[in-house]
Amino acid sequence: MKLSIIRRLFVGAIALAWPLQAVSAMVFKKRKSRSEMEASTKPATRAVSHVAFTVNGQARELDLDPRTSLLDSLREHLHLTGTKKGCDHGQCGACTVLVNGRRINSCLSLAVMHDRDDVVTVEGLGAPTALHPLQVAFIERDAFQCGYCTPGQLCSAVGMLSEAKAGWPSHATADVSSRQIALSDAEIRERMSGNICRCAAYPNIVAAIRDVAGGA
Amino acid sequence: MKPFTYERAANLRAAGAAASRAGAKFISGGTNLLDLMKLEIEQPTHLVDISRLPLKQIEDLPDGGLRIGAQAANSDVAADDRIRTRYPVLWEIYG
């Protein structure tokens, strides 16, 4: 008696399970075919590009949507969030990094264009225990309030000092034929004009850069 | 930004051929083009990177003029001694 009840329940369970399985298989199949359909309607241009570059002295390789900006590759893929996204249109300078020693706006450059390049971000300028002279000067001169523009200011200042050392003139240079650049406050302001500070810490930023330029 | 494919042109001839594709555009620095692409004013489907083609030279010409390569960076042009001393208007533009 008990056995027959168990048998009946067992058979019933199988009878229920079969159609369930069939239905789930149909759903699965339907889902699969929908994703296939979506894939076929996506533009054929969806592509992946490979980039191998050096970031802060380390060899890094990424497979990226070619649309990825250098800035997003640093922040979202390499998790180097020191570099900041301000306007994302090359107007504020918050995203400034050094590429092969020269300062650029990383938001207006594709990561895939930097294959084999040498990229330095604020994380690569100095370590917490061994700050870059500009980082020390920024702290000493209190050259920030909120600090959001600071990584860009620092990278830009590093690039700017090497440009001045190489004798590049600016619009504040009185004698453009001279290779000797004296970094007056006017020169520093002009050369750092691509880096906006919403807190307007400019007097202290200029002072910090002047300290390092004078000591160099 | 609309999706696109990317290639780096190996030489001038390859760059010309690649750019003749419908929807293709050259990219060099990216400052102008990428800004417009983010706003979807420009919507290329293929980008041909010409930034490493040998077009960075600033060279003297026999007639006394200068030829500035299409890839010469503005900052390099502004820093060039010949531009600084002989072409002040150009220096004003590039500096």
Interface residues (C-beta under 8 A of the other chain):
Chain A: P43 T45 R46 A47 S49 D65 P66 R67 S69 D88 H89 G90 R102 N105 L108 S109 L110 V112 M113 D115 E163 A166 G167 W168 P169 S170 H171 V176 S177
Chain B: M1 P3 F4 T5 Y6 R8 I27 G29 G30 T31 L34 D35 K38 T45 H46 L47 D49 S51 S75 A78 A79 D81 R84 T85 P88 W91 E92 G95
